Amino acid sequence: MNDWLYSDTVKEHFTNPRNVLYENESTWKHDGRGVIGNIKCGDQMLMLIRVKDDMIVDVRWKTYGCASAIASTSILSETIKGMLISEAYKLKPDDIVARLNGLPPNK
């Protein structure tokens, strides 16, 4: 019996997240910073980006939350790296869910 309710993509990004901001990178130079939280479940996400010529050239993040929150932030960081800011701005939550091959409805 498989007790994991998430896709293999979610599992991969939860257990092997990309572009994480580690403690030794606390002074990581960035051009943009965003923090958001979900009061329903207590998740909080910090996203830092470096921009050159309107393109996101590097990303770091830190998320406190469940497997879906961590996986979502990880895949978002991969998605926006190399994207123009104007393209990244158009991303919607459903775009991230699709890249994760789905999430349970309550997530």
C-alpha positions in Angstrom: 0.0 0.0 0.0 1.3 3.4 -0.9 0.6 6.0 1.8 2.2 8.9 -0.2 -0.7 11.1 -1.5 1.5 13.2 -3.8 2.9 12.8 -7.3 6.4 11.5 -7.8 7.3 15.1 -8.9 6.1 16.5 -5.6 8.0 13.8 -3.7 11.2 14.6 -5.7 11.0 18.4 -5.0 10.1 17.8 -1.3 13.0 15.4 -0.7 15.5 17.1 -3.0 14.5 20.8 -3.2 16.3 23.1 -5.7 17.7 26.6 -5.1 17.2 26.6 -1.3 18.6 29.5 0.6 20.9 28.0 3.2 22.0 29.5 6.5 25.5 30.3 5.1 23.9 32.3 2.3 22.1 34.7 4.7 23.7 37.7 2.9 22.9 36.4 -0.6 22.7 39.5 -2.7 19.3 39.9 -4.4 17.4 42.4 -6.5 13.9 41.3 -5.4 12.4 39.9 -2.3 8.9 38.5 -1.5 7.4 36.9 1.6 4.0 35.3 1.7 2.1 33.1 4.1 -1.1 31.1 4.3 -2.9 31.7 7.5 -5.0 28.6 7.0 -2.1 26.2 7.3 0.7 28.3 8.7 3.1 28.1 5.7 5.5 30.9 5.1 7.6 31.4 2.0 10.6 33.7 1.3 11.7 34.1 -2.3 14.8 36.1 -3.4 15.7 36.8 -7.0 18.6 38.3 -8.9 17.7 40.1 -12.1 19.8 41.2 -15.1 18.3 42.9 -18.1 14.7 42.1 -16.9 15.5 38.4 -16.7 15.6 36.4 -13.5 19.1 35.0 -13.5 19.1 33.3 -10.1 16.7 32.4 -7.3 16.9 31.4 -3.6 14.1 30.5 -1.3 13.1 29.3 2.1 9.8 27.8 3.0 8.3 26.7 6.3 5.4 24.4 5.7 4.2 21.1 4.4 5.5 18.9 1.6 3.3 20.6 -1.0 4.5 24.1 0.0 8.1 23.1 -0.1 7.7 21.3 -3.5 5.8 24.2 -4.9 8.4 26.7 -4.0 11.2 24.4 -5.3 9.5 23.9 -8.7 8.6 27.6 -8.9 12.2 28.5 -8.4 13.2 26.2 -11.3 10.4 27.6 -13.5 11.3 31.3 -13.1 15.0 31.0 -13.4 15.9 32.3 -16.9 12.4 33.9 -17.3 11.7 37.5 -18.0 10.1 39.2 -15.0 7.0 40.0 -17.2 6.6 36.3 -18.0 7.1 35.2 -14.4 4.5 37.7 -13.2 1.9 35.9 -15.3 2.4 32.5 -13.6 -0.7 31.3 -11.7 -1.0 28.7 -8.9 -2.6 26.3 -11.4 0.6 26.5 -13.6 2.7 25.3 -10.6 0.2 22.6 -9.7 0.4 21.3 -13.3 4.2 21.2 -13.2 3.9 19.2 -10.0 1.6 16.7 -11.8 -1.2 17.7 -9.4 -1.8 18.3 -5.7 -4.6 17.1 -3.4 -7.6 19.5 -3.6 -7.1 20.7 0.0 -3.6 21.9 -0.9 
